């Protein structure tokens, strides 16, 4: 027996739970449209994340520090798939990244690691995507719990944070005492 004011369950709507639960997705954008897309997402009140880094450009008469997208061509959005049209209708958005025509969510810890690094003003910069190397976990500091690949350059330890779905990576300099090897 069903009551009159019972709310429909996901089964009653015929929608999988994935369509109702907010997850992080990568929105692929037209070239150089990342900032405009992020602005429109803000206007539409869609939770989004556009990681940026400072890049010093040298022109003839001066040097300028620009904020550049850490992952050119991508803006990250958190939404339930049923609301994806809010994103796909924005000029400059090409598609949500996925397989077989179906958007595929990113891992929450990948996005949260990037957000923590940028929020705490760590020096984050683009890095070539790595699949091989020593896996490490940051054990203290603002990136505690984040895993990545260790790269040593001169006297620095650099942790490369990879987003496998879009085959892009970013590097963060860390102290050697703040990391441990992952088995």
MDAnalysis code that builds the backbone (N, CA, C; Angstrom):
import MDAnalysis as mda
import numpy as np

u = mda.Universe.empty(549, n_residues=183, atom_resindex=np.repeat(np.arange(183), 3), trajectory=True)
u.add_TopologyAttr("name", ["N", "CA", "C"] * 183)
u.add_TopologyAttr("resid", np.arange(1, 184))
u.add_TopologyAttr("resname", ["UNK", "UNK", "UNK", "UNK", "UNK", "UNK", "UNK", "UNK", "UNK", "UNK", "UNK", "UNK", "UNK", "UNK", "UNK", "UNK", "UNK", "UNK", "UNK", "UNK", "UNK", "UNK", "UNK", "UNK", "UNK", "UNK", "UNK", "UNK", "UNK", "UNK", "UNK", "UNK", "UNK", "UNK", "UNK", "UNK", "UNK", "UNK", "UNK", "UNK", "UNK", "UNK", "UNK", "UNK", "UNK", "UNK", "UNK", "UNK", "UNK", "UNK", "UNK", "UNK", "UNK", "UNK", "UNK", "UNK", "UNK", "UNK", "UNK", "UNK", "UNK", "UNK", "UNK", "UNK", "UNK", "UNK", "UNK", "UNK", "UNK", "UNK", "UNK", "UNK", "UNK", "UNK", "UNK", "UNK", "UNK", "UNK", "UNK", "UNK", "UNK", "UNK", "UNK", "UNK", "UNK", "UNK", "UNK", "UNK", "UNK", "UNK", "UNK", "UNK", "UNK", "UNK", "UNK", "UNK", "UNK", "UNK", "UNK", "UNK", "UNK", "UNK", "UNK", "UNK", "UNK", "UNK", "UNK", "UNK", "UNK", "UNK", "UNK", "UNK", "UNK", "UNK", "UNK", "UNK", "UNK", "UNK", "UNK", "UNK", "UNK", "UNK", "UNK", "UNK", "UNK", "UNK", "UNK", "UNK", "UNK", "UNK", "UNK", "UNK", "UNK", "UNK", "UNK", "UNK", "UNK", "UNK", "UNK", "UNK", "UNK", "UNK", "UNK", "UNK", "UNK", "UNK", "UNK", "UNK", "UNK", "UNK", "UNK", "UNK", "UNK", "UNK", "UNK", "UNK", "UNK", "UNK", "UNK", "UNK", "UNK", "UNK", "UNK", "UNK", "UNK", "UNK", "UNK", "UNK", "UNK", "UNK", "UNK", "UNK", "UNK", "UNK", "UNK", "UNK", "UNK", "UNK", "UNK", "UNK", "UNK", "UNK", "UNK"])
u.atoms.positions = np.array([
    [0.838, -1.176, 0.000],
    [0.000, 0.000, 0.000],
    [0.885, 1.242, 0.000],
    [0.644, 2.144, -0.917],
    [1.467, 3.334, -1.065],
    [0.698, 4.539, -0.563],
    [1.390, 5.397, 0.191],
    [0.739, 6.611, 0.674],
    [0.811, 7.682, -0.408],
    [-0.056, 8.670, -0.297],
    [-0.144, 9.701, -1.320],
    [1.088, 10.581, -1.408],
    [1.714, 10.908, -0.258],
    [2.841, 11.819, -0.289],
    [4.190, 11.102, -0.208],
    [4.237, 9.852, -0.598],
    [5.516, 9.133, -0.626],
    [6.332, 9.636, -1.805],
    [7.601, 9.944, -1.552],
    [8.454, 10.431, -2.647],
    [8.916, 9.247, -3.485],
    [9.037, 9.454, -4.786],
    [9.453, 8.357, -5.652],
    [10.893, 7.959, -5.359],
    [11.155, 6.680, -5.333],
    [12.517, 6.187, -5.118],
    [13.208, 6.093, -6.470],
    [14.560, 5.959, -6.477],
    [15.275, 5.827, -7.746],
    [14.752, 4.668, -8.587],
    [14.312, 3.595, -7.935],
    [13.784, 2.454, -8.693],
    [12.489, 2.820, -9.391],
    [11.660, 3.613, -8.698],
    [10.391, 4.023, -9.292],
    [10.604, 4.911, -10.511],
    [11.661, 5.695, -10.505],
    [11.936, 6.574, -11.633],
    [12.640, 5.833, -12.765],
    [13.141, 4.643, -12.481],
    [13.856, 3.882, -13.491],
    [15.269, 4.391, -13.726],
    [15.799, 5.230, -12.826],
    [17.146, 5.784, -12.975],
    [18.131, 5.035, -12.092],
    [19.324, 4.743, -12.605],
    [20.353, 4.155, -11.740],
    [20.780, 5.163, -10.672],
    [21.315, 4.680, -9.578],
    [21.751, 5.540, -8.482],
    [22.814, 6.525, -8.966],
    [23.666, 6.128, -9.949],
    [24.697, 7.017, -10.489],
    [24.113, 8.324, -11.004],
    [22.914, 8.283, -11.521],
    [22.297, 9.479, -12.086],
    [21.815, 10.441, -11.014],
    [21.688, 9.965, -9.794],
    [21.143, 10.790, -8.721],
    [22.199, 11.280, -7.736],
    [23.344, 10.629, -7.714],
    [24.394, 10.949, -6.745],
    [25.419, 11.892, -7.363],
    [25.701, 13.049, -6.744],
    [26.699, 13.972, -7.305],
    [28.105, 13.362, -7.261],
    [28.813, 13.454, -8.360],
    [30.194, 12.971, -8.482],
    [30.979, 14.008, -9.278],
    [32.299, 13.902, -9.242],
    [33.163, 14.787, -10.018],
    [33.331, 14.235, -11.426],
    [33.175, 15.105, -12.416],
    [33.372, 14.750, -13.823],
    [34.280, 15.787, -14.467],
    [34.989, 15.381, -15.505],
    [35.827, 16.301, -16.271],
    [35.019, 16.780, -17.476],
    [34.850, 18.078, -17.599],
    [34.177, 18.661, -18.753],
    [35.254, 19.108, -19.731],
    [35.225, 18.545, -20.932],
    [36.184, 18.901, -21.970],
    [35.677, 20.155, -22.659],
    [36.553, 21.166, -22.782],
    [36.138, 22.450, -23.336],
    [36.848, 22.746, -24.649],
    [36.320, 23.694, -25.376],
    [37.003, 24.201, -26.560],
    [38.309, 24.862, -26.112],
    [39.253, 25.003, -27.037],
    [40.551, 25.592, -26.708],
    [40.381, 26.986, -26.113],
    [41.074, 27.229, -25.018],
    [41.114, 28.533, -24.346],
    [39.754, 29.023, -23.837],
    [38.825, 28.127, -23.570],
    [37.508, 28.515, -23.050],
    [37.316, 28.128, -21.580],
    [38.358, 27.639, -20.918],
    [38.211, 27.129, -19.554],
    [37.667, 28.188, -18.591],
    [38.224, 29.392, -18.631],
    [37.805, 30.431, -17.689],
    [36.373, 30.895, -17.963],
    [36.000, 30.990, -19.232],
    [34.630, 31.392, -19.572],
    [33.629, 30.325, -19.139],
    [34.008, 29.070, -19.325],
    [33.132, 27.975, -18.909],
    [32.981, 27.991, -17.385],
    [34.093, 28.181, -16.659],
    [34.030, 28.229, -15.194],
    [33.142, 29.384, -14.725],
    [33.227, 30.508, -15.402],
    [32.384, 31.665, -15.066],
    [30.902, 31.328, -15.257],
    [30.564, 30.678, -16.359],
    [29.171, 30.297, -16.626],
    [28.680, 29.238, -15.637],
    [29.554, 28.335, -15.231],
    [29.171, 27.339, -14.229],
    [28.829, 28.027, -12.915],
    [29.589, 29.062, -12.566],
    [29.301, 29.840, -11.357],
    [27.957, 30.539, -11.449],
    [27.660, 31.108, -12.606],
    [26.377, 31.779, -12.814],
    [25.231, 30.783, -12.656],
    [25.425, 29.573, -13.154],
    [24.375, 28.539, -13.078],
    [24.396, 27.777, -11.753],
    [25.271, 28.200, -10.850],
    [25.398, 27.605, -9.518],
    [25.702, 26.111, -9.558],
    [26.582, 25.724, -10.478],
    [27.059, 24.346, -10.561],
    [28.430, 24.308, -9.886],
    [28.614, 23.389, -8.936],
    [29.902, 23.275, -8.261],
    [30.959, 22.894, -9.289],
    [32.048, 23.647, -9.314],
    [33.093, 23.406, -10.305],
    [34.459, 23.705, -9.712],
    [35.490, 23.292, -10.440],
    [36.864, 23.495, -10.008],
    [37.728, 23.663, -11.246],
    [38.375, 24.808, -11.356],
    [39.306, 25.083, -12.441],
    [40.674, 25.329, -11.810],
    [41.511, 24.285, -11.718],
    [42.837, 24.476, -11.129],
    [43.701, 25.344, -12.038],
    [44.397, 26.310, -11.427],
    [45.260, 27.215, -12.179],
    [46.617, 27.318, -11.498],
    [47.611, 27.742, -12.261],
    [48.938, 27.973, -11.730],
    [49.458, 29.298, -12.285],
    [50.417, 29.878, -11.577],
    [51.002, 31.146, -12.010],
    [52.118, 30.867, -13.005],
    [52.053, 31.546, -14.144],
    [53.059, 31.401, -15.190],
    [53.597, 32.780, -15.533],
    [54.923, 32.940, -15.453],
    [55.538, 34.220, -15.775],
    [55.834, 34.233, -17.273],
    [55.298, 35.228, -17.953],
    [55.509, 35.389, -19.400],
    [56.349, 36.630, -19.614],
    [57.286, 36.498, -20.505],
    [58.175, 37.615, -20.800],
    [57.775, 38.233, -22.132],
    [57.445, 39.510, -22.090],
    [57.150, 40.246, -23.289],
    [58.302, 41.205, -23.543],
    [58.282, 41.906, -24.644],
    [59.397, 42.783, -25.011],
    [59.742, 43.784, -23.922],
    [58.728, 44.416, -23.361],
    [58.979, 45.502, -22.422],
    [58.737, 45.168, -20.953],
    [58.229, 43.972, -20.647],
    [57.915, 43.655, -19.251],
    [57.678, 42.160, -19.061],
    [57.559, 41.808, -17.796],
    [57.186, 40.443, -17.417],
    [55.799, 40.489, -16.819],
    [55.010, 39.495, -17.150],
    [53.637, 39.439, -16.656],
    [53.398, 38.068, -16.051],
    [52.749, 38.033, -14.890],
    [52.362, 36.768, -14.276],
    [50.906, 36.504, -14.620],
    [50.660, 35.412, -15.310],
    [49.311, 35.041, -15.729],
    [48.841, 33.813, -14.964],
    [47.541, 33.729, -14.737],
    [46.945, 32.528, -14.163],
    [46.505, 31.643, -15.328],
    [47.143, 30.492, -15.471],
    [46.879, 29.589, -16.585],
    [46.207, 28.320, -16.065],
    [45.342, 27.686, -16.871],
    [44.729, 26.422, -16.452],
    [45.796, 25.340, -16.273],
    [45.726, 24.631, -15.159],
    [46.668, 23.552, -14.883],
    [46.487, 22.397, -15.872],
    [45.242, 22.173, -16.277],
    [44.915, 21.139, -17.259],
    [44.186, 21.795, -18.422],
    [44.918, 22.276, -19.425],
    [44.262, 22.973, -20.536],
    [43.190, 22.105, -21.187],
    [42.017, 22.708, -21.399],
    [40.920, 22.007, -22.052],
    [39.962, 21.321, -21.103],
    [40.164, 21.457, -19.781],
    [39.309, 20.757, -18.823],
    [38.886, 21.659, -17.671],
    [37.622, 21.516, -17.275],
    [37.073, 22.105, -16.062],
    [36.369, 20.958, -15.353],
    [36.520, 20.872, -14.048],
    [35.920, 19.782, -13.291],
    [34.606, 20.250, -12.678],
    [33.581, 19.418, -12.783],
    [32.249, 19.754, -12.274],
    [31.761, 18.638, -11.361],
    [31.043, 19.032, -10.323],
    [30.442, 18.046, -9.410],
    [28.939, 18.140, -9.582],
    [28.356, 17.060, -10.095],
    [26.921, 17.046, -10.332],
    [26.415, 15.626, -10.444],
    [25.108, 15.491, -10.317],
    [24.447, 14.221, -10.593],
    [24.225, 14.172, -12.104],
    [24.377, 13.021, -12.708],
    [24.265, 12.917, -14.164],
    [22.917, 13.393, -14.703],
    [21.886, 13.316, -13.886],
    [20.580, 13.784, -14.359],
    [20.602, 15.288, -14.646],
    [21.573, 16.014, -14.049],
    [21.683, 17.461, -14.223],
    [22.750, 17.852, -15.243],
    [23.232, 16.920, -16.040],
    [24.360, 17.186, -16.937],
    [24.057, 18.214, -18.024],
    [22.787, 18.410, -18.363],
    [22.458, 19.405, -19.388],
    [22.804, 20.828, -18.950],
    [22.814, 21.077, -17.630],
    [23.227, 22.381, -17.124],
    [24.645, 22.699, -17.575],
    [25.471, 21.676, -17.709],
    [26.865, 21.855, -18.122],
    [26.991, 21.783, -19.638],
    [26.360, 20.801, -20.249],
    [26.528, 20.578, -21.689],
    [25.947, 21.706, -22.545],
    [25.046, 22.503, -22.009],
    [24.458, 23.602, -22.767],
    [25.281, 24.891, -22.705],
    [26.360, 24.875, -21.938],
    [27.208, 26.064, -21.831],
    [28.074, 26.168, -23.087],
    [28.078, 27.343, -23.734],
    [28.957, 27.510, -24.897],
    [30.415, 27.272, -24.515],
    [31.100, 26.476, -25.288],
    [32.496, 26.156, -25.001],
    [32.685, 24.779, -24.400],
    [31.627, 24.163, -23.875],
    [31.727, 22.805, -23.350],
    [31.470, 21.842, -24.505],
    [32.405, 20.921, -24.723],
    [32.274, 19.954, -25.805],
    [31.544, 18.718, -25.312],
    [32.016, 18.152, -24.181],
    [31.410, 16.935, -23.640],
    [31.934, 16.671, -22.240],
    [31.267, 15.760, -21.535],
    [31.798, 15.224, -20.297],
    [32.630, 14.015, -20.680],
    [33.830, 13.916, -20.124],
    [34.755, 12.848, -20.508],
    [34.247, 11.507, -19.997],
    [34.292, 10.507, -20.854],
    [33.840, 9.172, -20.475],
    [34.194, 8.144, -21.513],
    [33.529, 7.017, -21.440],
    [33.763, 5.894, -22.344],
    [32.444, 5.448, -22.946],
    [32.459, 5.127, -24.221],
    [31.267, 4.620, -24.875],
    [30.089, 5.575, -24.830],
    [30.365, 6.871, -24.848],
    [29.289, 7.845, -24.826],
    [28.693, 8.101, -23.455],
    [29.237, 7.473, -22.420],
    [28.714, 7.648, -21.051],
    [29.777, 8.331, -20.185],
    [29.448, 9.461, -19.539],
    [30.413, 10.145, -18.681],
    [30.920, 9.230, -17.568],
    [32.205, 9.353, -17.267],
    [32.833, 8.517, -16.252],
    [33.339, 9.418, -15.127],
    [33.001, 9.117, -13.867],
    [33.397, 9.996, -12.765],
    [34.880, 9.866, -12.414],
    [35.426, 10.951, -11.895],
    [36.785, 10.965, -11.366],
    [36.749, 10.478, -9.922],
    [37.885, 10.068, -9.415],
    [37.976, 9.674, -8.014],
    [37.989, 10.927, -7.147],
    [37.210, 10.916, -6.073],
    [37.125, 12.083, -5.192],
    [38.494, 12.470, -4.631],
    [39.329, 11.483, -4.280],
    [40.624, 11.813, -3.676],
    [41.567, 12.497, -4.667],
    [41.418, 12.260, -5.968],
    [42.240, 12.955, -6.957],
    [41.920, 14.444, -6.961],
    [40.645, 14.765, -6.999],
    [40.222, 16.167, -7.016],
    [40.534, 16.841, -5.680],
    [40.264, 16.161, -4.576],
    [40.512, 16.758, -3.266],
    [41.996, 17.009, -3.043],
    [42.870, 16.136, -3.558],
    [44.311, 16.361, -3.465],
    [44.734, 17.619, -4.198],
    [44.212, 17.794, -5.395],
    [44.518, 19.011, -6.158],
    [43.987, 20.257, -5.460],
    [42.774, 20.173, -4.976],
    [42.176, 21.332, -4.295],
    [42.983, 21.696, -3.056],
    [43.423, 20.688, -2.304],
    [44.206, 20.947, -1.090],
    [45.527, 21.622, -1.441],
    [46.190, 21.150, -2.483],
    [47.463, 21.742, -2.885],
    [47.317, 23.186, -3.311],
    [46.305, 23.482, -4.074],
    [46.095, 24.849, -4.556],
    [45.587, 25.748, -3.436],
    [44.694, 25.229, -2.609],
    [44.132, 26.013, -1.500],
    [45.227, 26.431, -0.514],
    [46.234, 25.583, -0.326],
    [47.297, 25.870, 0.631],
    [48.503, 26.532, -0.022],
    [48.294, 27.082, -1.195],
    [49.300, 27.867, -1.918],
    [50.596, 27.098, -2.154],
    [50.478, 25.792, -2.347],
    [51.658, 25.036, -2.719],
    [51.971, 25.328, -4.178],
    [53.213, 25.174, -4.527],
    [53.617, 25.437, -5.904],
    [53.253, 24.245, -6.767],
    [52.151, 24.366, -7.454],
    [51.649, 23.309, -8.320],
    [51.881, 23.743, -9.755],
    [52.378, 22.824, -10.577],
    [52.580, 23.161, -11.987],
    [52.346, 21.928, -12.843],
    [52.083, 22.130, -14.131],
    [51.840, 20.980, -15.018],
    [53.068, 20.073, -15.091],
    [52.811, 18.798, -15.334],
    [53.883, 17.815, -15.448],
    [53.436, 16.768, -16.454],
    [54.367, 16.202, -17.211],
    [53.967, 15.109, -18.121],
    [53.335, 13.958, -17.346],
    [52.341, 13.323, -17.949],
    [51.621, 12.218, -17.320],
    [52.553, 11.034, -17.115],
    [52.554, 10.478, -15.903],
    [53.401, 9.331, -15.569],
    [52.552, 8.122, -15.214],
    [52.987, 6.946, -15.658],
    [52.316, 5.715, -15.247],
    [53.279, 4.794, -14.513],
    [54.568, 5.052, -14.647],
    [55.575, 4.202, -14.010],
    [56.389, 5.046, -13.046],
    [56.692, 4.461, -11.884],
    [57.497, 5.155, -10.892],
    [57.134, 4.674, -9.506],
    [57.852, 5.174, -8.522],
    [57.615, 4.798, -7.127],
    [56.375, 5.515, -6.605],
    [55.382, 4.749, -6.207],
    [54.162, 5.328, -5.642],
    [54.441, 5.722, -4.197],
    [54.056, 6.950, -3.841],
    [54.244, 7.453, -2.487],
    [52.952, 8.083, -1.988],
    [52.870, 8.204, -0.670],
    [51.736, 8.860, -0.022],
    [52.301, 9.980, 0.845],
    [51.685, 11.139, 0.791],
    [52.072, 12.253, 1.646],
    [51.458, 11.988, 3.016],
    [52.298, 12.008, 4.073],
    [51.818, 11.632, 5.402],
    [51.513, 12.810, 6.312],
    [52.012, 14.008, 5.990],
    [51.662, 15.171, 6.806],
    [51.665, 16.427, 5.951],
    [51.101, 17.461, 6.506],
    [50.989, 18.705, 5.757],
    [49.640, 18.806, 5.066],
    [49.472, 19.819, 4.227],
    [48.175, 20.058, 3.590],
    [47.753, 18.965, 2.613],
    [48.695, 18.184, 2.104],
    [48.371, 17.113, 1.158],
    [48.318, 15.735, 1.811],
    [48.242, 15.671, 3.132],
    [48.240, 14.393, 3.839],
    [47.196, 13.449, 3.257],
    [47.626, 12.220, 2.942],
    [46.737, 11.206, 2.402],
    [46.738, 11.120, 0.888],
    [47.288, 12.116, 0.205],
    [47.315, 12.129, -1.254],
    [48.428, 11.197, -1.748],
    [48.118, 10.423, -2.791],
    [49.102, 9.526, -3.377],
    [49.512, 10.007, -4.755],
    [50.753, 9.728, -5.114],
    [51.255, 10.109, -6.424],
    [52.534, 9.354, -6.729],
    [53.217, 9.779, -7.780],
    [54.472, 9.170, -8.197],
    [55.599, 10.105, -7.796],
    [56.648, 9.538, -7.177],
    [57.787, 10.330, -6.725],
    [58.751, 10.584, -7.867],
    [59.145, 11.854, -8.017],
    [60.158, 12.250, -8.987],
    [61.166, 13.098, -8.236],
    [62.432, 12.735, -8.357],
    [63.469, 13.530, -7.691],
    [64.170, 14.403, -8.720],
    [64.295, 15.689, -8.389],
    [65.044, 16.608, -9.230],
    [65.985, 17.393, -8.329],
    [67.273, 17.279, -8.581],
    [68.313, 17.918, -7.768],
    [68.108, 17.541, -6.308],
    [67.844, 18.517, -5.446],
    [67.652, 18.225, -4.021],
    [66.192, 18.212, -3.620],
    [65.288, 18.250, -4.598],
    [63.858, 18.322, -4.309],
    [63.166, 16.981, -4.510],
    [62.132, 16.766, -3.742],
    [61.230, 15.639, -3.977],
    [59.950, 16.241, -4.538],
    [59.517, 15.688, -5.622],
    [58.325, 16.179, -6.286],
    [57.338, 15.019, -6.387],
    [56.099, 15.243, -5.989],
    [55.057, 14.236, -6.114],
    [54.194, 14.623, -7.308],
    [54.065, 13.686, -8.240],
    [53.258, 13.922, -9.431],
    [51.878, 13.330, -9.190],
    [50.858, 14.199, -9.221],
    [49.473, 13.790, -9.027],
    [48.863, 13.579, -10.400],
    [48.442, 12.364, -10.686],
    [47.935, 12.034, -12.016],
    [46.425, 11.852, -12.003],
    [45.779, 12.385, -13.031],
    [44.356, 12.151, -13.261],
    [44.280, 11.198, -14.440],
    [44.099, 9.922, -14.144],
    [44.169, 8.894, -15.182],
    [43.095, 9.047, -16.246],
    [41.914, 9.509, -15.881],
    [40.820, 9.617, -16.833],
    [41.159, 10.544, -18.001],
    [41.865, 11.643, -17.705],
    [42.199, 12.598, -18.767],
    [43.680, 12.533, -19.155],
    [44.423, 11.608, -18.575],
    [45.853, 11.420, -18.871],
    [46.633, 12.726, -18.730],
    [46.415, 13.418, -17.625],
    [47.120, 14.655, -17.324],
    [47.665, 14.554, -15.904],
    [48.692, 15.357, -15.619],
    [49.312, 15.309, -14.299],
    [49.790, 16.694, -13.881],
    [49.974, 16.857, -12.579],
    [50.514, 18.083, -11.997],
    [51.528, 17.674, -10.945],
    [52.542, 18.507, -10.743],
    [53.600, 18.201, -9.788],
    [53.569, 19.185, -8.627],
    [53.871, 18.670, -7.428],
    [53.938, 19.471, -6.215],
    [55.249, 19.141, -5.521],
    [55.996, 20.167, -5.122],
    [57.232, 19.951, -4.373],
    [56.894, 19.671, -2.915],
    [57.506, 18.622, -2.355],
    [57.273, 18.248, -0.956],
    [58.600, 17.948, -0.292],
    [58.596, 17.934, 1.024],
    [59.766, 17.571, 1.793],
    [59.868, 16.045, 1.838],
    [61.062, 15.521, 1.727],
    [61.268, 14.063, 1.722],
    [60.763, 13.422, 3.006],
    [60.786, 14.142, 4.118],
    [60.318, 13.598, 5.398],
    [58.795, 13.477, 5.440],
    [58.096, 14.099, 4.524],
    [56.632, 14.110, 4.541],
    [56.009, 13.003, 3.690],
    [56.811, 12.107, 3.123],
    [56.266, 11.061, 2.249],
    [56.688, 9.684, 2.711],
    [55.872, 8.686, 2.343],
    [56.194, 7.288, 2.597],
    [55.867, 6.479, 1.355],
    [56.611, 5.391, 1.173],
    [56.384, 4.532, -0.002],
    [55.101, 3.738, 0.167],
    [54.359, 3.579, -0.923],
    [53.128, 2.786, -0.940],
    [53.464, 1.448, -1.561],
    [53.034, 0.379, -0.909],
    [53.352, -0.955, -1.462],
    [52.322, -1.393, -2.464],
])
